[in-house]
């Protein structure tokens, strides 16, 4: 199953205070903030990479693979997604903890 474009637009709208970009990847989407990939949208579900800082902020959130063979990620529920302050803070601390991508 692939992610609906409307769902991606809804996620980007909820993250509006941040300048988040979504790039199509094999029918799904990678999410980028400040040039770093911090999450995925797969099957109309938001997944955020796990970092120590993000895990500390997230609390008790399911950690699952977005697709078979993928690393575990935080599965963001619709309730948490609607908490704009919480979700933007999670993305900020997660992205800050991720390494800067290498130049190609």
N, C-alpha and C positions, 0 to 999 in steps of 0.2 A: 504494500500500500504506500502511496506517496502522500506528501503533505499538500494540503490545499493552499493556494496562493492567498486566499482570504485569511487563513489562520496565521500565515507569516505576517501579513499586513497588520493583523490584530496585535501580534506580539510586538512588532516594531512600534506601534502606536503606544502600547503600554510602557515601552522603554524610552519614550520620546524625550525625556530630559537628557538622555544620553544619546550620543551620535553613533548608534549601532547600525551596522550594515549586515544584510543577509545575502549570501552568495549561494546560488543553486549548486547542489552536489548530488548527482545520481538520483534525482527525483526528490531529494530532501534538501536541507539548507544548513550551511555553516553560518554561525553568527560571530561577528567581529566587532571589537571595541578597541580603539587606539591601536589598530593594526594587529591585534592579537585575537586569535580564534579562541573564544571562551565557551562556546556551546554549539549545540545542534538542535534543529527541529526535525524530528522524525515521526512519521505517522501522527501528525497533528499534536505532538507533545514536545515540550521544551525540556532539554537536558543541558545542564551546566557542568563543566569540568570540575573535578574535585581537587581542591587545594586545602591545606590545613586551615587557612584563614576563612575560606568559604564554608568549610565544614563546621567551624566554630560558630559562625553566624547562622548557618542553616538549621542547626539543631537536629531534631528527629525528622529527617526526610529520606525517602527511599533512595537507595543507591542501586541502579540497574544499568545494564548495557543498552544503549540506544538501538543497537542492531547486533546480530550474532557476530561474535569475535571482537567487539569493541570493548574498550576499557569501561569500567564502571563510571557513571556520572550521576549527578543529583537529578532526580526526576521531579520537576516542578509542577505541583498541583495547580488547578485553576484558582483555588482559594489563595495560595501564595502568590500566584501571578497577578492577582487583582490587588495585592498589597504593594502599591507602586514604590513606597519608601523602602520596603524590605527588598524587593527584587532589584531595584537600582543599586542599593548598597551591596547586595550579593555580587552583582556583576562588577562593580568597582573594586571590591576587595579581591575577587577571584582574578580579575585581569591584572591587577597590580602584582599578584603573586606569580603570575605566569612569566616564563622567560621571554625576552624580546626575540622575535623571529630572526633567523639568519638571513642576510642579504643573498639574493640569488644572483 
